Amino acid sequence: MANAAKPSNPLLGLPLYIVAGMLIVGGGLYLYLRHADSQSKIPAAQLSADAKQYTRNLKLSEVQMKATESYLKQAITEVNGKITNSGDRPLAEVDVYCVFYDAYGQVVLRQRVSIVSPRMGGLKPSDTKSFRLPFDEIPASWNQTMPQLVIAGITFS
């Protein structure tokens, strides 16, 4: 009798492909999450000693938050206010961190934005300027309260 060749069953290799695919996807997700976690631990750029000392001369006032709707029917959260330079040095640029929190006090969004720029004419001593900061992609877990505004950078003229 001749040996009859066994027909190969293509379904026998299927579990192997599924396991390999799951390992690849799991490994990619692990590497992504490790990278995202390491990025969140990068320290923020520090203010120079001169700028840090000058922050006491910057006063934020009339800061309010409101929700509006864009032309594309998208919800936009705006933070409006005024900044006053009560010091003796002209400023070319002032940046702030807007820090949004969830109900547990965890940071859900931290965004650096300019409230004074050279395009706006800077901020001379004794001057006050209005600012408007629109945010359209705040995570849903945000606690709906005023974000914390922290001076992030000062560029002197």
Backbone as ProteinMPNN parsed JSONL, in Angstrom:
{"seq_chain_A": "MANAAKPSNPLLGLPLYIVAGMLIVGGGLYLYLRHADSQSKIPAAQLSADAKQYTRNLKLSEVQMKATESYLKQAITEVNGKITNSGDRPLAEVDVYCVFYDAYGQVVLRQRVSIVSPRMGGLKPSDTKSFRLPFDEIPASWNQTMPQLVIAGITFS", "coords_chain_A": {"N_chain_A": [[0.826, -1.172, 0.0], [0.46, 2.161, -0.759], [1.702, 5.093, 0.767], [-0.642, 7.338, 1.718], [-0.906, 10.735, 1.205], [-1.471, 13.05, 3.746], [-4.059, 15.373, 3.761], [-3.39, 18.778, 4.318], [-4.567, 20.784, 6.979], [-5.816, 23.94, 6.812], [-6.829, 25.391, 8.928], [-5.493, 24.715, 11.215], [-3.202, 26.317, 11.577], [-4.264, 28.765, 12.136], [-4.803, 29.544, 14.944], [-2.183, 30.042, 15.744], [-1.473, 32.286, 14.19], [-3.298, 34.145, 15.209], [-2.465, 34.385, 17.902], [0.133, 35.384, 17.479], [-0.48, 37.824, 16.233], [-1.852, 39.112, 18.337], [0.23, 39.351, 20.186], [1.916, 41.138, 18.841], [0.285, 43.445, 18.621], [-0.184, 43.92, 21.368], [2.462, 44.361, 22.262], [3.078, 46.689, 20.817], [1.199, 48.481, 21.918], [2.081, 48.514, 24.583], [4.65, 49.705, 24.286], [3.877, 52.203, 23.265], [2.371, 53.271, 25.416], [4.362, 53.38, 27.387], [6.077, 55.262, 26.241], [4.366, 57.519, 26.149], [3.961, 57.89, 28.897], [6.56, 58.487, 29.725], [6.92, 60.903, 28.412], [5.177, 62.571, 29.764], [6.524, 63.011, 32.092], [8.566, 64.726, 31.593], [10.296, 67.519, 32.622], [8.97, 70.834, 32.857], [9.986, 73.701, 30.971], [12.018, 75.929, 32.694], [11.571, 79.137, 34.198], [13.788, 81.868, 33.72], [16.01, 83.141, 36.259], [15.8, 85.908, 36.425], [13.369, 86.375, 35.076], [11.637, 84.906, 36.691], [11.731, 86.365, 39.056], [10.57, 88.697, 38.133], [7.917, 88.044, 37.739], [6.253, 88.775, 39.84], [5.49, 91.324, 39.217], [3.558, 91.126, 37.336], [0.169, 91.173, 36.814], [-2.782, 89.403, 36.763], [-6.121, 89.989, 35.904], [-9.724, 90.309, 36.128], [-10.347, 87.776, 35.129], [-12.175, 85.433, 33.422], [-14.322, 82.72, 32.527], [-15.937, 81.257, 29.773], [-18.358, 79.494, 27.814], [-18.676, 78.982, 24.387], [-20.016, 78.655, 21.047], [-18.645, 77.488, 18.061], [-18.5, 78.423, 14.548], [-18.698, 76.043, 13.289], [-20.342, 74.591, 14.852], [-19.099, 73.612, 17.118], [-18.174, 73.119, 20.488], [-16.577, 75.606, 22.365], [-14.377, 76.529, 24.851], [-13.621, 79.449, 26.485], [-11.113, 81.442, 27.966], [-10.944, 84.516, 29.308], [-9.38, 87.632, 30.024], [-7.336, 90.122, 31.706], [-4.018, 91.416, 31.603], [-1.595, 93.067, 33.494], [1.295, 95.028, 33.466], [3.063, 95.885, 36.02], [5.628, 96.489, 36.526], [8.949, 97.81, 35.721], [9.993, 97.186, 33.267], [9.834, 96.717, 29.741], [7.918, 94.225, 28.02], [8.236, 91.67, 25.643], [7.023, 89.242, 25.219], [4.714, 87.109, 26.892], [3.979, 84.059, 28.28], [1.597, 81.648, 29.4], [0.81, 78.747, 31.358], [-2.061, 76.908, 30.985], [-3.862, 75.042, 33.076], [-5.866, 72.328, 33.309], [-8.058, 70.439, 35.334], [-9.324, 67.247, 36.591], [-12.161, 65.821, 38.372], [-10.876, 64.657, 40.492], [-8.649, 66.086, 40.983], [-6.555, 65.618, 39.287], [-4.338, 66.367, 36.6], [-5.684, 67.015, 33.456], [-5.298, 68.373, 31.143], [-2.687, 70.356, 30.012], [-1.641, 73.231, 28.782], [0.464, 75.376, 27.001], [0.252, 78.769, 26.331], [0.342, 81.915, 24.585], [-0.128, 85.094, 26.023], [0.688, 87.599, 25.682], [2.319, 89.001, 22.966], [4.859, 89.758, 20.469], [3.534, 90.435, 18.145], [1.216, 91.545, 19.097], [2.156, 93.858, 20.054], [3.605, 93.792, 22.371], [4.117, 94.469, 25.914], [4.185, 97.261, 27.651], [5.681, 98.989, 30.495], [3.355, 99.705, 33.074], [1.199, 99.265, 31.399], [-1.906, 97.708, 30.411], [-3.332, 94.849, 29.013], [-5.824, 93.073, 27.192], [-6.646, 89.578, 27.029], [-7.489, 86.585, 25.242], [-8.208, 83.266, 25.38], [-8.867, 80.574, 23.57], [-10.15, 77.254, 23.841], [-10.657, 74.203, 22.357], [-10.502, 71.491, 22.576], [-10.759, 70.095, 25.143], [-10.42, 67.504, 27.457], [-13.142, 65.245, 28.209], [-13.267, 64.524, 30.849], [-12.673, 66.719, 32.346], [-13.183, 68.955, 35.098], [-14.843, 71.144, 34.794], [-14.243, 73.613, 35.931], [-12.584, 76.787, 36.476], [-9.484, 76.916, 34.822], [-6.142, 76.572, 36.136], [-3.923, 79.27, 35.945], [-0.644, 79.791, 35.127], [2.337, 81.573, 35.081], [4.484, 80.955, 32.469], [6.533, 81.738, 30.808], [8.634, 84.522, 30.095], [9.603, 87.073, 27.971], [11.82, 89.603, 27.671], [11.798, 92.91, 26.291]], "CA_chain_A": [[0.0, 0.0, 0.0], [1.182, 3.429, -0.841], [1.331, 6.065, 1.8], [-1.5, 8.412, 1.223], [-0.533, 12.033, 1.8], [-2.557, 13.652, 4.517], [-4.33, 16.741, 3.349], [-3.121, 19.713, 5.424], [-5.743, 21.541, 7.412], [-5.397, 25.335, 6.949], [-7.329, 25.976, 10.177], [-4.583, 24.401, 12.315], [-2.274, 27.426, 11.739], [-5.002, 29.975, 12.492], [-4.536, 29.998, 16.316], [-0.818, 30.578, 15.802], [-1.52, 33.643, 13.632], [-4.042, 35.0, 16.152], [-1.583, 34.648, 19.046], [1.215, 36.268, 17.008], [-1.069, 39.156, 16.035], [-2.126, 39.693, 19.646], [1.516, 39.739, 20.771], [2.4, 42.337, 18.145], [-0.561, 44.565, 19.044], [0.096, 44.16, 22.782], [3.792, 44.971, 22.363], [2.982, 48.07, 20.325], [0.464, 49.26, 22.918], [2.982, 48.673, 25.729], [5.671, 50.698, 23.937], [3.216, 53.505, 23.16], [2.038, 53.754, 26.764], [5.63, 53.726, 28.059], [6.549, 56.52, 25.65], [3.467, 58.589, 26.595], [4.225, 58.115, 30.308], [7.857, 59.167, 29.867], [6.758, 62.276, 27.932], [4.489, 63.365, 30.773], [7.441, 63.267, 33.197], [9.586, 65.684, 31.182], [10.054, 68.762, 33.354], [8.668, 72.013, 32.054], [11.073, 74.676, 30.889], [12.002, 76.799, 33.852], [11.776, 80.565, 33.988], [15.094, 82.338, 34.164], [15.935, 83.771, 37.582], [15.337, 87.273, 36.187], [11.941, 86.313, 34.739], [10.922, 84.422, 37.878], [11.615, 87.498, 39.98], [9.707, 89.721, 37.532], [6.509, 87.61, 37.711], [5.465, 89.494, 40.859], [5.036, 92.57, 38.61], [2.494, 90.832, 36.374], [-1.105, 90.967, 37.5], [-3.917, 88.961, 35.962], [-7.36, 90.487, 36.494], [-10.97, 90.116, 35.381], [-10.275, 86.489, 34.435], [-13.479, 84.78, 33.361], [-14.405, 81.598, 31.612], [-17.266, 81.101, 29.189], [-18.476, 78.517, 26.736], [-19.309, 79.496, 23.179], [-20.12, 77.678, 19.976], [-17.989, 77.968, 16.853], [-19.308, 78.379, 13.327], [-18.856, 74.639, 12.923], [-21.171, 74.001, 15.91], [-18.206, 72.952, 18.055], [-18.098, 73.824, 21.772], [-15.287, 76.231, 22.645], [-14.258, 77.135, 26.175], [-12.733, 80.605, 26.405], [-10.664, 82.112, 29.185], [-10.684, 85.921, 28.976], [-8.911, 88.409, 31.163], [-6.41, 91.211, 31.448], [-2.718, 91.335, 32.241], [-1.0, 94.384, 33.725], [2.727, 95.054, 33.763], [3.293, 96.929, 37.023], [7.075, 96.64, 36.686], [9.597, 98.892, 34.982], [10.627, 96.655, 32.056], [8.903, 96.344, 28.665], [7.899, 92.795, 27.732], [7.902, 91.296, 24.268], [6.148, 88.077, 25.211], [4.375, 86.447, 28.153], [3.253, 82.808, 28.088], [1.063, 81.021, 30.601], [0.291, 77.397, 31.288], [-3.443, 76.73, 31.422], [-3.886, 73.682, 33.605], [-7.225, 71.86, 33.544], [-8.069, 69.297, 36.24], [-10.548, 66.456, 36.677], [-12.823, 65.887, 39.681], [-9.972, 64.116, 41.509], [-7.485, 66.953, 41.087], [-5.51, 65.174, 38.365], [-4.225, 67.196, 35.402], [-6.186, 66.382, 32.239], [-4.751, 69.137, 30.025], [-1.762, 71.427, 30.383], [-1.304, 73.824, 27.494], [1.183, 76.651, 27.059], [-0.291, 79.717, 25.361], [0.814, 83.298, 24.713], [-1.137, 86.116, 26.304], [1.311, 88.816, 25.158], [3.27, 88.624, 21.919], [5.347, 90.903, 19.694], [2.5, 90.79, 17.165], [0.246, 92.377, 19.813], [2.818, 95.091, 20.472], [4.269, 93.634, 23.663], [3.459, 95.037, 27.086], [5.065, 98.271, 28.245], [5.411, 99.231, 31.915], [2.075, 100.336, 33.432], [0.157, 98.932, 30.423], [-2.81, 96.581, 30.626], [-3.868, 94.321, 27.752], [-6.785, 91.969, 27.294], [-6.288, 88.341, 26.341], [-8.555, 85.611, 24.999], [-7.604, 81.955, 25.154], [-9.893, 79.587, 23.224], [-9.796, 75.836, 23.921], [-11.733, 73.428, 21.746], [-10.313, 70.053, 22.772], [-10.531, 69.776, 26.546], [-10.973, 66.166, 27.71], [-14.468, 65.185, 28.833], [-13.123, 64.316, 32.296], [-12.41, 68.015, 32.971], [-14.159, 69.24, 36.154], [-15.642, 72.316, 34.396], [-13.907, 74.797, 36.716], [-11.555, 77.651, 35.904], [-8.155, 76.311, 34.855], [-5.095, 77.313, 36.832], [-3.058, 80.003, 35.022], [0.679, 79.915, 35.72], [3.287, 82.204, 34.165], [5.391, 79.931, 31.949], [7.674, 82.341, 30.142], [8.67, 85.985, 29.897], [10.685, 87.565, 27.113], [11.946, 91.04, 27.827], [12.078, 93.646, 25.045]], "C_chain_A": [[0.867, 1.231, 0.0], [0.717, 4.34, 0.282], [0.51, 7.173, 1.181], [-1.104, 9.696, 1.947], [-1.741, 12.604, 2.519], [-2.81, 15.046, 3.995], [-4.09, 17.664, 4.554], [-4.373, 20.524, 5.716], [-5.322, 22.995, 7.62], [-5.862, 25.971, 8.256], [-6.404, 25.7, 11.354], [-3.609, 25.552, 12.574], [-2.944, 28.72, 12.187], [-4.757, 30.426, 13.935], [-3.142, 30.602, 16.46], [-0.783, 32.006, 15.272], [-2.244, 34.611, 14.571], [-3.166, 35.364, 17.339], [-0.465, 35.605, 18.633], [0.693, 37.689, 16.814], [-1.343, 39.852, 17.357], [-0.829, 40.137, 20.325], [2.062, 41.012, 20.13], [1.606, 43.561, 18.59], [-0.283, 44.917, 20.51], [1.453, 44.823, 22.991], [3.783, 46.416, 21.9], [2.276, 48.974, 21.321], [1.34, 49.522, 24.147], [4.025, 49.752, 25.44], [5.075, 52.097, 23.831], [2.934, 54.087, 24.539], [3.294, 54.118, 27.554], [6.162, 55.059, 27.548], [5.692, 57.684, 26.14], [3.72, 58.911, 28.055], [5.551, 58.848, 30.499], [7.774, 60.614, 29.39], [6.094, 63.149, 28.979], [5.395, 63.707, 31.947], [8.557, 64.238, 32.819], [9.319, 66.987, 31.907], [9.812, 69.928, 32.413], [9.88, 72.94, 32.035], [10.923, 75.66, 32.046], [12.176, 78.251, 33.424], [13.196, 80.909, 34.412], [14.922, 83.004, 35.527], [15.384, 85.188, 37.464], [13.829, 87.3, 35.926], [11.124, 85.869, 35.953], [10.714, 85.563, 38.873], [10.635, 88.543, 39.454], [8.224, 89.328, 37.565], [5.656, 88.334, 38.752], [4.936, 90.824, 40.331], [3.911, 92.369, 37.593], [1.228, 90.485, 37.129], [-2.171, 90.54, 36.49], [-5.183, 89.435, 36.667], [-8.53, 90.21, 35.564], [-10.971, 88.818, 34.576], [-11.615, 85.792, 34.57], [-13.411, 83.636, 32.365], [-15.825, 81.541, 31.069], [-17.212, 80.075, 28.067], [-19.198, 79.175, 25.571], [-19.375, 78.365, 22.154], [-19.496, 78.272, 18.721], [-18.954, 77.902, 15.672], [-19.576, 76.95, 12.886], [-19.648, 73.864, 13.975], [-20.336, 73.187, 16.899], [-18.123, 73.778, 19.335], [-16.677, 74.342, 21.991], [-15.363, 76.843, 24.041], [-13.238, 78.253, 26.063], [-12.377, 81.081, 27.807], [-10.27, 83.52, 28.752], [-10.204, 86.635, 30.228], [-8.01, 89.531, 30.724], [-5.115, 90.939, 32.185], [-2.152, 92.742, 32.337], [0.466, 94.204, 34.077], [2.968, 96.196, 34.742], [4.782, 97.117, 37.316], [7.614, 97.755, 35.824], [10.273, 98.423, 33.696], [9.568, 96.333, 30.998], [9.039, 94.847, 28.343], [7.514, 92.55, 26.283], [6.881, 90.17, 24.256], [5.935, 87.562, 26.631], [3.543, 85.226, 27.798], [2.735, 82.328, 29.432], [0.762, 79.56, 30.308], [-1.149, 77.463, 31.773], [-3.554, 75.267, 31.809], [-5.322, 73.326, 33.988], [-7.157, 70.57, 34.369], [-9.367, 68.509, 36.115], [-11.101, 66.545, 38.097], [-11.926, 65.395, 40.814], [-8.7, 64.949, 41.664], [-6.323, 66.54, 40.206], [-5.516, 66.068, 37.125], [-4.731, 66.409, 34.195], [-5.705, 67.109, 30.981], [-3.873, 70.242, 30.573], [-1.24, 71.999, 29.073], [-0.638, 75.178, 27.701], [0.668, 77.555, 25.946], [0.268, 81.105, 25.633], [-0.345, 84.218, 25.04], [-0.617, 87.492, 25.916], [2.32, 88.351, 24.121], [3.755, 89.87, 21.195], [4.312, 91.385, 18.674], [1.445, 91.704, 17.792], [0.862, 93.696, 20.278], [3.5, 94.994, 21.816], [3.457, 94.26, 24.788], [4.445, 95.965, 27.784], [4.765, 98.41, 29.738], [4.13, 100.051, 32.089], [0.952, 100.036, 32.445], [-0.67, 97.731, 30.89], [-3.338, 96.156, 29.267], [-4.825, 93.182, 28.049], [-6.228, 90.748, 26.584], [-7.517, 87.445, 26.242], [-7.897, 84.296, 24.628], [-8.704, 80.938, 24.839], [-9.339, 78.155, 23.304], [-10.95, 75.029, 23.351], [-11.583, 71.923, 21.955], [-9.921, 69.734, 24.21], [-11.14, 68.401, 26.794], [-12.298, 66.214, 28.471], [-14.392, 65.015, 30.344], [-12.822, 65.608, 33.052], [-13.525, 68.347, 33.966], [-14.981, 70.514, 35.927], [-15.381, 73.553, 35.254], [-12.796, 75.572, 36.016], [-10.199, 76.947, 35.951], [-7.19, 77.191, 35.658], [-4.226, 77.983, 35.77], [-1.741, 80.274, 35.726], [1.616, 80.544, 34.682], [4.338, 81.169, 33.77], [6.639, 80.519, 31.316], [7.516, 83.828, 29.987], [9.864, 86.28, 29.005], [10.7, 89.077, 27.229], [12.293, 91.683, 26.489], [13.479, 94.21, 25.069]], "O_chain_A": [[1.884, 1.304, 0.69], [-0.447, 4.361, 0.682], [0.933, 7.846, 0.241], [-0.987, 9.715, 3.172], [-2.855, 12.64, 1.998], [-1.872, 15.82, 3.806], [-4.53, 17.371, 5.666], [-5.127, 20.894, 4.816], [-4.536, 23.268, 8.527], [-5.326, 27.007, 8.649], [-6.504, 26.366, 12.384], [-3.218, 25.746, 13.725], [-2.262, 29.669, 12.574], [-4.516, 31.615, 14.143], [-2.946, 31.559, 17.21], [-0.117, 32.858, 15.861], [-1.84, 35.766, 14.707], [-3.125, 36.526, 17.744], [-0.153, 36.541, 19.369], [1.36, 38.652, 17.194], [-1.096, 41.051, 17.49], [-0.796, 41.185, 20.969], [2.614, 41.868, 20.822], [2.189, 44.599, 18.903], [-0.162, 46.094, 20.849], [1.581, 45.741, 23.802], [4.409, 47.275, 22.521], [2.703, 50.107, 21.547], [1.337, 50.628, 24.687], [4.253, 50.625, 26.278], [5.697, 53.07, 24.258], [3.223, 55.255, 24.799], [3.276, 55.082, 28.319], [6.64, 55.885, 28.326], [6.228, 58.729, 26.508], [3.7, 60.082, 28.434], [5.65, 59.734, 31.347], [8.487, 61.471, 29.912], [6.402, 64.336, 29.082], [5.074, 64.605, 32.726], [9.412, 64.541, 33.651], [8.212, 67.518, 31.818], [10.375, 69.996, 31.32], [10.687, 72.954, 32.965], [9.829, 76.152, 32.327], [12.834, 78.551, 32.429], [13.738, 80.316, 35.344], [13.812, 83.384, 35.902], [14.592, 85.622, 38.301], [13.106, 88.131, 36.475], [10.043, 86.4, 36.206], [9.639, 85.699, 39.457], [9.948, 89.2, 40.235], [7.361, 90.196, 37.433], [4.45, 88.488, 38.556], [4.026, 91.401, 40.927], [3.376, 93.338, 37.054], [1.227, 89.601, 37.986], [-2.422, 91.226, 35.499], [-5.306, 89.301, 37.884], [-8.355, 89.918, 34.381], [-11.525, 88.762, 33.479], [-12.123, 85.585, 35.672], [-12.553, 83.599, 31.484], [-16.792, 81.748, 31.801], [-16.167, 79.829, 27.463], [-20.213, 79.846, 25.758], [-18.857, 77.27, 22.374], [-19.778, 79.414, 18.357], [-20.07, 77.394, 15.785], [-20.558, 76.677, 12.196], [-19.631, 72.634, 13.991], [-20.811, 72.194, 17.451], [-18.015, 75.003, 19.276], [-15.703, 73.609, 21.824], [-16.296, 77.579, 24.362], [-12.119, 78.034, 25.6], [-13.217, 81.118, 28.706], [-9.371, 83.695, 27.929], [-10.579, 86.282, 31.346], [-7.921, 89.858, 29.541], [-5.105, 90.317, 33.248], [-2.22, 93.515, 31.381], [0.829, 93.344, 34.88], [3.067, 97.353, 34.333], [5.147, 97.828, 38.253], [6.857, 98.548, 35.264], [11.042, 99.173, 33.094], [8.531, 95.748, 31.312], [10.134, 94.286, 28.39], [6.576, 93.157, 25.767], [5.989, 90.132, 23.409], [6.846, 87.577, 27.458], [2.531, 85.332, 27.106], [3.351, 82.566, 30.471], [0.495, 79.181, 29.167], [-1.428, 78.008, 32.842], [-3.368, 74.372, 30.985], [-5.914, 73.943, 34.873], [-6.302, 69.717, 34.13], [-10.371, 69.01, 35.611], [-10.558, 67.272, 38.93], [-12.193, 65.688, 41.98], [-7.784, 64.563, 42.389], [-5.216, 67.058, 40.359], [-6.578, 66.478, 36.656], [-4.281, 65.293, 33.932], [-5.703, 66.54, 29.89], [-4.263, 70.973, 31.484], [-0.494, 71.342, 28.347], [-1.113, 76.011, 28.472], [0.645, 77.172, 24.776], [0.623, 81.433, 26.765], [-1.408, 84.143, 24.424], [-1.389, 88.447, 25.829], [3.086, 87.419, 24.366], [3.13, 90.927, 21.293], [4.222, 92.576, 18.378], [0.852, 92.535, 17.105], [0.168, 94.549, 20.831], [3.935, 96.01, 22.358], [2.269, 94.544, 24.634], [5.403, 95.522, 28.417], [3.702, 97.989, 30.195], [3.87, 100.981, 31.325], [-0.164, 100.517, 32.643], [-0.206, 96.876, 31.645], [-3.745, 96.994, 28.462], [-4.662, 92.435, 29.014], [-5.435, 90.869, 25.65], [-8.447, 87.535, 27.043], [-7.122, 84.225, 23.674], [-9.401, 80.486, 25.748], [-8.212, 77.887, 22.888], [-12.087, 75.153, 23.806], [-12.457, 71.157, 21.548], [-8.859, 69.162, 24.453], [-12.272, 68.152, 26.379], [-12.535, 67.117, 29.273], [-15.351, 65.328, 31.049], [-12.725, 65.592, 34.279], [-14.691, 68.052, 33.703], [-15.745, 70.911, 36.807], [-16.219, 74.455, 35.298], [-12.157, 75.075, 35.088], [-9.803, 76.436, 36.999], [-7.409, 78.391, 35.826], [-3.834, 77.338, 34.797], [-1.709, 80.902, 36.784], [1.674, 80.091, 33.539], [4.999, 80.582, 34.627], [7.687, 79.874, 31.288], [6.415, 84.337, 29.776], [10.976, 85.809, 29.243], [9.713, 89.747, 26.924], [12.985, 91.092, 25.661], [13.9, 94.86, 24.112]]}, "name": "protein", "num_of_chains": 1, "seq": "MANAAKPSNPLLGLPLYIVAGMLIVGGGLYLYLRHADSQSKIPAAQLSADAKQYTRNLKLSEVQMKATESYLKQAITEVNGKITNSGDRPLAEVDVYCVFYDAYGQVVLRQRVSIVSPRMGGLKPSDTKSFRLPFDEIPASWNQTMPQLVIAGITFS"}
